[in-house]
Amino acid sequence: MAPNPQRKQPRHEEVADMLRDKIERGELAPGEKLPSEKYLLEEYDISITTLRKVLGTLQSEGLTVSRQGVGVTVREFRPLRRHAVQRLASEVWLQGRSIWDGDLEDRPWRVEVVVDEVDPPEKVARIFDSTEPVCRRSRFFYVDDRPVQQATSYLPAALVAGTRITQKDTGPGGVYARLAELGRKPVRFREEVRARMPRPVEVERLDILPGTPVFEITRIAADEGGRIVEVNDMLLDAGSYILDYAFTS
């Protein structure tokens, strides 16, 4: 259905647009406190109910944060630019670099890793077309000491048994470099991206507001023969990421 040119934009959207513009132009700087409720009510001639919607919109977009005793401030965290295509180039990990390097811009980061062997979840078994055990690598990533992503990789347990892939530290170049050493270098990648609302447990883990969207990404890596070597399920705080896709024709 075509948009209705006669539709009047709700007042809370208009005010949110104006405040968003001030944030994006730097008129309201990172870490700066938003004007008081009294000021905003008078400045924009709105009701307290409308103001609550305005503030909720800005927080759900990851532009502001609300802390007890502090009030509403402009979010200081700079979004990460995830270079979805370039980061998977083999020259990155074959040279011993992490695929994260291009996203971080020298910002401090850390990762929590748990590795175990499990039966594949139904979705993973369907992709592998196998119910054989898998090596599960569960990671939780923090940037600037803020949780931004949880990721769980599944690899055939029989393939990676006895290798560094089954250890927390996989070594230079990570999992893909180790797969290349096994003669199963991943050469084809496919990512499915879905935006959705977070589940309660995800809100807690990512430390986000309930209305903040998340990106759910499933990456499937295959070797030259088309055999799948990894399924990676990722969950990203959408307010912390810009997904950048660059292609050549």
N, C-alpha and C positions, 0 to 999 in steps of 0.2 A: 504494500500500500504506500502510495506517495505521501510525503509529509504534507501536513496541512499548513499552508502559509498563514492562515488566520489564527493558528494556535498561539495563545499567549503563554510565554515562558513563566512558570511558577516563580513567585518572588524569591523563594529560598535559593533557586537555581541562579537567578540574576545576581544576588548578593554573593553567593559562592563563587561565581565567575569573576566578580570584581576583586574579591580577596585573593583568589587563585592567581589572578593577573599580578597583583602586588607581590605575591610570594615569588612568582616566576621571574619578575623583573628585578627582584632583590630589594624592593622597597620595604618589604618585611623580610629581614635577614634570618638565616638559619640560627636557631637558638633564641631568637627574639620573641618576646611575649606578645600575643595578640592584644589589641586594645580591650579595655574592660567591657563587660556585657552592657553596662550603662551607656558607654560611648557608642558601641555598635548599634544598640537599639535606637538611639537618637540619630546617629549619623545616617542610617539606612531606613529609618522610619518603619521598623518592623516589630512584630510581636515577639515575646519570649519563645513561643512555640516555633515560629519561623527561624529564630536565631538558633535554636537547638538543631533544627534540620540543617542549617548552614554549617554549623560546627561539625555535625555528624558526617556531612558530605566530605569536608576537607580532611577529617581524620580517616575516613574509609579509603580515601585516595592516597593516604600515606604522606600527606603534606604537613599535617600538624600532629602533635601529641598532647595529651592531657594528663597532667600529673597532680595528684592531691597536694595541696599546699603551694603549688607553683602556678597552676592555671594552664591555659592553652598556649603552647609555643610552636613556632615553626620547626619542623623536623630538621635536625642537624645531619642526619645520615644521607650521604649522597648515593643516589641509585647506582647500582652496578650495571654496566653495559655488557650484556652477554653476547659475544660475537659468535653466534650459533654455528656458522659455517667454518670460519677461519680457525676456531679453537680445536676442531677435529682433524685439521690437516696433519698428515703423517710427519711432515718435517718438524712439527712442534714436539710430539712425544718421542720420535726417533732420535731427537737431539737431547733427550733427557729432561725436557721441560714439562711442567704440568700444564694440562689444558686450561687450568685456572689462571695461569700467568697473565694472559691477555685481558682478563676481566678485572684484575685487581688494581692496576696502576700503582703498584708498590704499597698498597694499603695493608695494614696488619690483619692476618687471618689465622685461624686455627681450625682443626677438624677433629672430631671425636669419631673413632672407628671401632666397630665390632664386627668380627668375622666368625662365621660358623657354617656348618653344613646342614642343610635342611631338605625336606621334600619341597618341590616347587609349588608355589601357589597356583591356583587353577589358571589364571591369566598367563603366567609365565610358562606353565606346562603346555598350554595351547600354542604359544609362540614357538617354543622349542620343539613342539610335537613330540614330547617325551615326558615321562614321569620319573626319570632317573634323578637321583639327588643332585643338588646344585650347591655351589659355594655362594653364600650370601655375604655381601659386603655392605654393611649399613653405616652410613656416614652422616654426620650432622656438622654443617659448616657455619662458622661465625666470621663476620667481617667487621672490623672496628668494634669487636666484642659484642656484636649483635647477631642473633640467629637469623640466617637468611635462606637456608636451604637444607632439606633433608633428602638424601639420595640412597637408594638401595639397588645394588647391582647383583645380578644373578649370572653365574657362569657354570658350565658343566663341571661337576666335581671331579669326574674322572680325567678331564682334560687338564685341570690346574693342580691336581694333587701333587704335593711335594714342592711346589713352586712358591715364590714370594707373593703370588697373588693370594695365597691363603694366610698371609701375615698382614699385620696392620700397616706396616711400611712396605709398599711394593717396590720401592727403589726408583731411580731416575726414569722419568717418562711414564711411570705408573703402569696400570693394568695393560694398556694397549701395547706398550713397549715389551712387556713380558709375554704377551700373546704372540707378538712378532718373533720373539726368540724361540717360541714353541712351534714356529712354522704356520701359525694361524693368524697372521697379521690381518686386522680388520681393515677393509678397504671400502665397504659400503655402509653408510649410516642412514637411518630413517628416524625422524623424530615426529611424534604426534603431540600437539600442544592443545591443551584444553584449559579454559579459564572457568573457575567456579568459586562458590562460596566455601570457606573452610569448615571442617567438622570441628566439634568442640575440642577434641584432643589436639588437633592441629593448631587451633587458636592458642592453646597453652604452650605447645612446643615452639612455635614460631614467635610467641610473645606479640601477637597482633590483636587488633580489635575484631570482634565477631563479624562485622560487616566488611572486613578487608578481603578483597579477592585474592586467590592464589592461582599460580600457574601449575598445572599438573602435566608433566612432560614424560613421555615414555620414549626412550631411545633404544633402537635395535641395531646392533653391530654385526656384520657378516664378513666372512673372509672371501678370498678370491673365488672359491668354489660355491659361494652362496650359502655356506653353512653358518648358522647363527652362533656367535661366540659370546655374546653378552646381551642381556636385557637390563636396562637401567630405568628404574622408576624414580622420578624426581618431583619434589614439591617445593615451589619457590614462593616467597612472599612477593606478591605482584607489586606492592608499594616499594620494594627494594630493587627492582629489576627493570631494565629496558632490554627487550629482546631485539637484537640487531641481526638481520639476515641480509647478507650481500651476495649477489649472484652475478655471473657473467653469462651472456647469451651465446 
